[in-house]
């Protein structure tokens, strides 16, 4: 693949919306993206040949940093978990993991060429994230609709009260798992009208792992429960693995396929899209984009 063609495909597949990206989740300039393209186009750095799809995954990952030479295993793990929560299939996640392994070797060779001394990179956390997702049943054999048929019924079968509340936040507000695992007092924004429907909603801010920062809107009842819990305990927090197990068991008890915690985000996306089209006075494409932004994505096709 030529450099020019590679750059063209990247700009088509991964358009950058700089005005909507957070400081830690954005490449800040076209020159940064160009340097990534130039780096990956030099295949001698990889030690193995980057296939076209590996190049796409690698540049998608490198886009999340201002300085791709400073990438660490924790960044890879966050990237992997974000892809898992988006419903990426098992086969595709395995390809992404492979691309991250090739990128690890590529960065080492690049640093040696640039600085004369190789810098050691360790992206083994990519394998831990992949194995954990497989063990927890979070990966499917194909990309499909992961929304629950009756999310309320699934939530009713969740055993722990904090887990039930976290699930409601994901369903009502589209928050990622990282967005509900810890909520501090300073994140609370109070009650206000939804700018599209006019209904009263509770709002809090999240800076979610692997995603962009932004506000999450929930029902006043759910917001009040979060606020009261924080007032009593100082913060709202859950153990992510215990929460995932509770949701998994609840789905089975409710007679649903265990779609995991991302299933509630899928329900949010579908219900919010319908709400915006019916009551938000915007067209379908505008509604898709708004839902994507509310879910901390950039492009509408990622979400629905």
N, C-alpha and C positions, 0 to 999 in steps of 0.2 A: 504494500500500500504506500503510495507516494505521500510525502509530507503535506502537499497542498490538498490532496484528496482527503487525507486523514483530518486535517483542520476543518475542511468543509463539513465532513460528516459530524464532527464533534459539535460544531456550532449549530447544526440542525437538530442533533439529538439532545444536547445539553445546553440550551440557551441559558445565559446568566442574567438573573434579575438582581443586580447589585443593590438596588434601593430596598430590597426586601430581605436581604441576607444579614445574619448576625455576624459579629466580629470574628467568632471562632469557626464559623461554618461557611466561609466564603473565600473564594479567590477574588482579590480586590481589583484586578485590572486585567485588560486583555493581554498585556505583556506577561503576566503570571501564567495565564492559560497557554500562551504561545511557548513559554519556556517548558511547560509540561509536555506539549506536543513535540517540541524539538527533542527533548530528552527521550521520550518513549519511541520516537521514530528511529533512534540510533540503536538498532537491535543488538549490536555487539555488547551493550551493557547488560543485557538480560541473562546471558549465559544459556538461555533457551530461547527459542523463537517465540515471540509474542504473536499469537493469532489475532485476527481482527477483533473477535469478541473479548479477548483478554485485554487488548488495548483500550477498548471502550470501558471495561470495568475499572482498569487501572486509572484512566483519566478521570472517571467519575469519582473515584476515591481521592485522587490527588487534588481535585477541585475543592475539597473541604478544608484545605489548609492554605495559609498565606505563604508558607515556606515548606515545600514538599520534602526538603532534605531533613526536616525536623520531625517527620512522621515517626510514631512509636506504635508499639503493639496495642496500646489502649485505644488509639485512634482507629486501628483496623477492626478491633472488636466492636467498637461503637458503630462503625460503618456496616459491619456484618449484621449486627442486631437490628439496625434500622431496616435493612433489606429483608430480614426475616419477618419483622412486624408488618412490612408492606405486603406480605403474602407471597413472596418469591418462592418458587418451587424448589424441591430438594435437588433436582438435577441442576438447576440454574445456580443455586447456592454453592454447589460443589465446584462449578466452573469459576465462580467468583473467588472461592477459597484458593483455587489453583492459581488464579491470576495474581492474588495477593502474595503467594509464595514466589512467583516469578518476579514480582515487583521488589520483594525483599532482596533478592540477589541482584536485581538491576540497580537498586539504589546503592548497594555496596560497591559495585563496579564503577558506578558514576562518581561516587565520592573519591575513590582511589584515582580515577582519571583527572578529577578536578583539583584535588588537594594533595595528591601524591601519597596519601595514607588512607587505607580503606576504613570507613566507619562501619561499625557493626550494627546491624539491624536484626531485631527478633520479632517476627510477626506470628509467633506460635499461638498467640491468643485467638487467631482466626480459627484454628482447629478446635480450640476449647469451645468457642461460640457455636461452631457448626455441630460438634458432638452433643452439646447441651440441647440444642434445638431439636436434633434427631431424637434424643432420649426423651424429651418432653413432648414429642408428637407435634411440634410446631411447624414441621415441614411436610408438605403434601407432594404427591407424585405429579401434580400439574397445577397450574395457576387457575383458580376457580373462585367463585363467590364464597367468601368465608363468613358472611353475615349469619347470625343465628336466626332461625325461623321465629323464635319467641325469646328475645333477650331478657325480657322481664321474668320469664319462667326460669331461665338459667340463673339469674341473679337471686331469685327466691330460694334456690337450692344451695347457695353459697353459705358455708357454715360460719366463718368468722365475720363479725360485724364490720371491721375495718376493710376487709376484702370486698364485702358487699358494697360498701361506700365507694371504694376505688373503682369497682366495676361500673357503678352509676356515673361516675365522673367520665370514664372512658366512653360510655354509651351516650351520655348527654352532651359531652363537650369534645369528643374525638381525641382526647389526650393519649399520648403514648404511655407505655408502661413506665418509662423513666419520669414522666410528668406526674404520675400519681404515687410513686414510691416515696416521695418526700415533698411535703408542702409546708413552708415556713410562714410565720405571721406576715412578713413583709411582702409576700406574694399576693395577699388578699387585696382586691380592688373594690369590693363592695357591690351594691346592687345598682343596676342602670337599665335603660331600655335597650333591647336588641336594635341595632341601627337599621336592620332590614325589615323586621316584623313588628317592632314596637313593643313586644312583650317584655316583661321584666325578667332579667336574668342576673345570676350571681357571676362575678368575674374574678378570676385570679390569673396571675402570670406564671408561665413555666419556661424554663430554659432546658429543653429536653435533650438528653444524650443522643448525639448523632443527628440532631435536628436543629431547627431555628427556634429562637425565642418568640413568644407571643402570648396572647391572652386566650383563656379557655372559658367558655360560657356554659353554665349549668343552670338547672332550675333553682329558684330561690330556696326550696326545701333542702336540696342537696348542699347548696352553699352554706346554709345555716348550720347544717350538721357538721360540715368541715370546720366552720368558724368556731362552733362550740367545742369540738374536739381539740382544736389548737388552743383555745382558751384554757382548757383543763390540763392538757398534756404538754403544751409548749410548741408542738408541731404535730403534723399528721405524717405517719410513716408506716410502711409495710415492708415485710421481707418479700422480695420479688419472686423467689422460687416457691415459697409457701403459698403465695397468692396464685401463682400459675397452677400449682397442684390443686388448690381449692376450686379454681374455675374449671379445670379439667374434670374433676370429679362431679362438680355441679352440672356440667353439660351432660354427662352420662346419666346422672340421676334424672335429669329433665327430659331424657329421651332424644337428645340432640347429638350431632357429631361434635366431638371435642375440638373446636376451632381455636381454643386458647384465648388469651386476652385480646389479640388483634381482632377477634370476631366482633367485639363491641365497637371498635373503631369502624369496622365495615358497616355495622348497623347505623352508626352516627352518619357516615357519609351518605348512605342511601336516604335516610330520613331527612337530613339537613338539605340535601339537594331538592327533594320534593317540596319541603317547606319554603325554600327560597324561591322556587319557580312559582309556587301558588300564592305566596304572601309577600315575597320580597320585592316585587315589581322589577325583576331583572330577567333576562332571557336565560335559556338553558346553558349556553356556553359561559355566560358570565357567572351563573350559579356554580357551575363545575369549577371554575377558577377560584371562586370565593371559598368553596369547600376545601379545595386543595390548600389554600393559604391558611385556613383555620386549622387544618391538620398538620401544619408546618411543612408542607410540600411546596414546590414552586410551580409545577406544571400540572394542569388538570388531568391529563391522561394517566398520571401516576396514581391518582386517587380513585377514579371511577371509569 
